[in-house]
Every structure is written in C-alpha cells, then in structure tokens.
Amino acid sequence: MPVIIVIDDEQRQRNILETILEDEGYEVHTAHSAEKGLELIKTFAPDIVLTDLKMGGISGLQLLAALPDGSVKPAVIIMTAYGTISSAVEAMKKGAFDYLTKPLEKDAIVMTVQKAAERMQLIRENITLRNALYEKFSMDGIIGSSRRMQEIMDVVKKVAPTSVTVLIFGESGTGKELIARAVHYNSLRKTGPFTAINCAAIPDNLIESELFGYEPGAFTGATHRKIGLFEASNKGTLFLDEIGDLPLLTQTKLLRVLQDKEVRRIGGHDSIKIDVRILAATNKDLEKEVSRSKFREDLFYRLKVVTVELPSLKERKEDIPPLVDFFISKYNQEFGKRVKGASEGALKALNDYYWPGNIRQLESVVERAVLMCDSESISLADIRGELKMPGSSSPFDIEIPDEGINFEEMEKMLIKKAMAKTNNVAARAARLLGMSYKTFWYRLEKFGLNDGSQIGENNPDLRT
C-alpha cells in the first residue's frame, strides 16, 4: 500500500485530502507544517508527498530541497493557487513530480496521485531488479571453490573497480559472459548499461551498423537513425563476445574507437564522444590469429591489458557438486519440484564425464534431470542417456594405468580419428565427439591440426 504524506497549514484542506486518498486505498499521514512534514517523511519513508507551496515557515519549495538523501526520494506533488503557478513550475524543474492548482478537484487529485504511485512502483521495481543483478553477479554469486576459479576471482576483484579492458579466454560454455558481468556489476559503472554482442553471430556486413549505428540514407534501407551499441552503452560496459571473429576492417575501426574514445555513425560527419568500458572474450588463440594476419596485433595488445583464462569444466571438477546443487535449486523453483540433490552414482557419473560443452552442458543435463525426476534425488538413470553412457559397455570405462596417461595426447588422437572417420569434415567430426563446431575448431587449432598438411589427403594418419 503506497504511503502518502499531506502537508498543508489549513486543517480543512488536510482533512479533505486525507478522506479522498484513504478512500482510494492509500495510507495517509498529515502535517500542518513543512517542518513537521519532514519528520513524518523520515519516519514513514513515503512514496508520495503532497505539499502546499506557501506556508508559514519552510515553503514547499524549501521542503523539496530539504528532502533527506536516500536511494529513493518520494514523488512530490505541489499544491498551489493560480497566482503562483510559475513557482510550481520552478519546483518541477527542481525535481517535483507535478503540481495541482487550488481549489483542488477530486478527479485531478486521484489521477495525479495514481500517476505518481505508478512511477514510484516502477522505480522501486527497477531498484529491486538492479539489486538482484548485483547479488547474482557479485563475487559470492559465482560458484567455484577450485584453486583456478579462486585465482580468477582474485583478478576480477582487482580489475573490477578500474576501467581497464579485460580479455577473457575460454572454451564455449565456460562462463565468459558471467565473468564479464561480474566485472561490470562490481565496478563503478554498475548503474550504467551492460551490453553484450556476439561478434560471431552477426553477418560481416551488419556488424559495423550494430556497433557504430548509422544515419538516414547511409545505405539502401537506412530510413532512420540507428544508435549503435557504443552509444547505447555510454557510461557502462560493452562486452564483445567471440571478438576473434570480428572482420579485419571492423577491427581497425574498433581500435580507433578505443584510442580516440569517440565514434562516428555510418554516413555521419560528426564524432560522438563516448565513455564505455570494453570487455572482450574469445575461444580462439589470438596470438596465433595475429601470426596468421587474421587479427590485428595492435588491437590485440590494446585489448589484453588484463587477461583472464577460464578453465574447462573437466579442469575444475571439484566445482561440479556445488554447480549441480545450484542448478537443482534453480530448476526446482522454475518447475515447482522438490528434488533434494543427486545420488552418489549420479554425482560420480557427472564427475567422470568429460563435458565437451562445459558448464552450459552441465546445466542442460541437470535441467532435464530435475524435470524428469520422480524421486527426491537425481539418479544415474535420470542422466545416463544425456551423458551417452549406455550401461557397462560405456566407451568411457577406461582403465588408467599406474604410470598415468597423457590426456592431451588422447584427446588429440580422438580428434584425428574423428576427422579420419568423416573424411576431414570438421562439422561432422565435431558431432561425432559431441562438441559444438566452435569448440571442436578451437581444439583443432590448439593441437595444430587445422593445417591442410596435417589433416589433408597427404597425411597417411588421416586417410580413410
């Protein structure tokens, strides 16, 4: 129920307003002076204040300036006689919500107060949402007790309050955007916008208009002005995901923006000053891309002021149990379920799996398991099909010798065999290994298998 303070030195006026507003369902408190009204404001933290403009002692205009500082100030409605409307307009310029002229009309009172109440509700909802984002992307909101993740969070804590660019490396599904949001929501820019764009998902001929905007007539079909993401992110953060896929020409323009801190819309003549923090992420080896002239060296060093390299899920398996608990809780709430956890067998299977899709894949598996689970805990049967582990004939039942194995060599061997089985068609090989195409290509590059001399027809190891 919205709380309203009515301040007027005429008792009859206070009584009328109190009756009208209480009939509309508001909680109303009244004061005969601005001084008393300020005391009530501090006590009740109202949503709306209706105050007369001219009273003995402090005026309504002075009361507006004397409102206590806080996260949300009440909407102030000034009540004034016709002869002092100019003063009421001045009050609105100083932050008042609206004004009512005396003699007051009931319909005008109800409508103006309703608009003020709706505005205050929207403001409070936005604050609640923003606080939820702060909590979600706080340092405590990122799950990871492993040594690698703790080291990463230490870096995030140090760089977040600054404005330096951060380059985040990691396979698909490892949480690169989550880290970027954590940097933003723990920075001085947290009240500003956070804008994310996947550079790989936008065609080359559209990426510049998305980033820089355009003027009417800039090209065929440009019938109106479009504000680019740099302008839209002013005073905030722009997250460039998969920046390794950015076209070279756009890389050149991006470098200029980073150096000059201004953008020019396509077809425009004026440069626009911007204040935007850049965070970028990729699953590519940018140093190798630089050596191949596929990524600008000067842009690479401009971006990598601070680097964060996220481990794959198989490199931080001690984080799997708390991640499972988190996803179970999340989807219990979404599906109205009461799953309490996962059985020992299920947790062992989750821990033993190699997770080509990383955390994103783990979340998908747990989501489905919670949805389909008919008992208090997720069993091995609830996840077996998702992990492609059919009974005892599982291809993952591999004995590890006492002297250990070279995991990277085994991974490299599997990739070679998959490429051989598919006549070197990477997309099909990726599907055989249960990987996304980008993750598979990242591994090809990691092991140096994307060179034609290694995976072409002349390579006897890869012939079908």
C-alpha positions, 0 to 999 in steps of 0.5 A, spaced: 500 500 500 503 506 497 504 511 503 502 518 502 504 524 506 499 531 506 502 537 508 498 543 508 497 549 514 489 549 513 486 543 517 480 543 512 484 542 506 488 536 510 482 533 512 479 533 505 485 530 502 486 525 507 478 522 506 479 522 498 486 518 498 484 513 504 478 512 500 482 510 494 486 505 498 492 509 500 495 510 507 495 517 509 499 521 514 498 529 515 502 535 517 500 542 518 507 544 517 513 543 512 517 542 518 513 537 521 512 534 514 519 532 514 519 528 520 513 524 518 517 523 511 523 520 515 519 516 519 514 513 514 519 513 508 513 515 503 512 514 496 508 520 495 508 527 498 503 532 497 505 539 499 502 546 499 507 551 496 506 557 501 506 556 508 508 559 514 515 557 515 519 552 510 515 553 503 514 547 499 519 549 495 524 549 501 521 542 503 523 539 496 530 541 497 530 539 504 528 532 502 533 527 506 538 523 501 536 516 500 536 511 494 529 513 493 526 520 494 518 520 494 514 523 488 512 530 490 506 533 488 505 541 489 499 544 491 498 551 489 493 557 487 493 560 480 497 566 482 503 562 483 503 557 478 510 559 475 513 557 482 510 550 481 513 550 475 520 552 478 519 546 483 518 541 477 524 543 474 527 542 481 525 535 481 517 535 483 513 530 480 507 535 478 503 540 481 495 541 482 492 548 482 487 550 488 481 549 489 483 542 488 478 537 484 477 530 486 478 527 479 485 531 478 487 529 485 486 521 484 489 521 477 495 525 479 496 521 485 495 514 481 500 517 476 505 518 481 504 511 485 505 508 478 512 511 477 514 510 484 512 502 483 516 502 477 522 505 480 522 501 486 521 495 481 527 497 477 531 498 484 529 491 486 531 488 479 538 492 479 539 489 486 538 482 484 543 483 478 548 485 483 547 479 488 547 474 482 553 477 479 557 479 485 563 475 487 559 470 492 554 469 486 559 465 482 560 458 484 567 455 484 571 453 490 577 450 485 584 453 486 583 456 478 576 459 479 579 462 486 585 465 482 580 468 477 576 471 482 582 474 485 583 478 478 576 480 477 576 483 484 582 487 482 580 489 475 573 490 477 573 497 480 578 500 474 576 501 467 581 497 464 579 492 458 579 485 460 580 479 455 577 473 457 579 466 454 575 460 454 572 454 451 564 455 449 560 454 455 565 456 460 562 462 463 565 468 459 559 472 459 558 471 467 565 473 468 564 479 464 558 481 468 561 480 474 566 485 472 561 490 470 556 489 476 562 490 481 565 496 478 563 503 478 559 503 472 554 498 475 548 503 474 550 504 467 548 499 461 551 492 460 551 490 453 553 484 450 554 482 442 556 476 439 561 478 434 560 471 431 553 471 430 552 477 426 553 477 418 560 481 416 556 486 413 551 488 419 556 488 424 559 495 423 551 498 423 550 494 430 556 497 433 557 504 430 549 505 428 548 509 422 544 515 419 538 516 414 540 514 407 547 511 409 545 505 405 539 502 401 534 501 407 537 506 412 530 510 413 532 512 420 537 513 425 540 507 428 544 508 435 549 503 435 551 499 441 557 504 443 552 509 444 547 505 447 552 503 452 555 510 454 557 510 461 557 502 462 560 496 459 560 493 452 562 486 452 564 483 445 563 476 445 567 471 440 571 478 438 576 473 434 571 473 429 570 480 428 572 482 420 579 485 419 576 492 417 571 492 423 577 491 427 581 497 425 575 501 426 574 498 433 581 500 435 580 507 433 574 507 437 578 505 443 584 510 442 580 516 440 574 514 445 569 517 440 565 514 434 562 516 428 555 513 425 555 510 418 554 516 413 555 521 419 560 527 419 560 528 426 564 524 432 560 522 438 564 522 444 563 516 448 565 513 455 564 505 455 568 500 458 570 494 453 570 487 455 572 482 450 572 474 450 574 469 445 575 461 444 580 462 439 588 463 440 589 470 438 596 470 438 596 465 433 590 469 429 595 475 429 601 470 426 596 468 421 594 476 419 587 474 421 587 479 427 590 485 428 596 485 433 595 492 435 588 491 437 590 485 440 595 488 445 590 494 446 585 489 448 589 484 453 591 489 458 588 484 463 587 477 461 583 472 464 583 464 462 577 460 464 578 453 465 574 447 462 569 444 466 573 437 466 579 442 469 575 444 475 571 438 477 571 439 484 566 445 482 561 440 479 557 438 486 556 445 488 554 447 480 549 441 480 546 443 487 545 450 484 542 448 478 537 443 482 535 449 486 534 453 480 530 448 476 526 446 482 523 453 483 522 454 475 518 447 475 515 447 482 519 440 484 522 438 490 528 434 488 533 434 494 540 433 490 543 427 486 545 420 488 552 418 489 552 414 482 549 420 479 554 425 482 560 420 480 557 419 473 557 427 472 564 427 475 567 422 470 564 425 464 568 429 460 563 435 458 565 437 451 560 443 452 562 445 459 558 448 464 552 450 459 552 442 458 552 441 465 546 445 466 542 442 460 543 435 463 541 437 470 535 441 467 532 435 464 534 431 470 530 435 475 524 435 470 524 428 469 525 426 476 520 422 480 524 421 486 527 426 491 534 425 488 537 425 481 539 418 479 544 415 474 538 413 470 535 420 470 542 422 466 545 416 463 542 417 456 544 425 456 551 423 458 551 417 452 553 412 457 549 406 455 550 401 461 557 397 462 559 397 455 560 405 456 566 407 451 568 411 457 570 405 462 577 406 461 582 403 465 588 408 467 594 405 468 599 406 474 604 410 470 598 415 468 596 417 461 597 423 457 590 426 456 592 431 451 595 426 447 588 422 447 584 427 446 588 429 440 588 422 437 580 422 438 580 428 434 584 425 428 580 419 428 574 423 428 576 427 422 579 420 419 572 417 420 568 423 416 573 424 411 576 431 414 569 434 415 570 438 421 562 439 422 561 432 422 567 430 426 565 435 431 558 431 432 561 425 432 565 427 439 559 431 441 562 438 441 559 444 438 563 446 431 566 452 435 569 448 440 571 442 436 575 448 431 578 451 437 581 444 439 583 443 432 587 449 432 590 448 439 593 441 437 595 444 430 591 440 426 587 445 422 593 445 417 591 442 410 598 438 411 596 435 417 589 433 416 589 433 408 589 427 403 597 427 404 597 425 411 597 417 411 594 418 419 588 421 416 586 417 410 580 413 410 
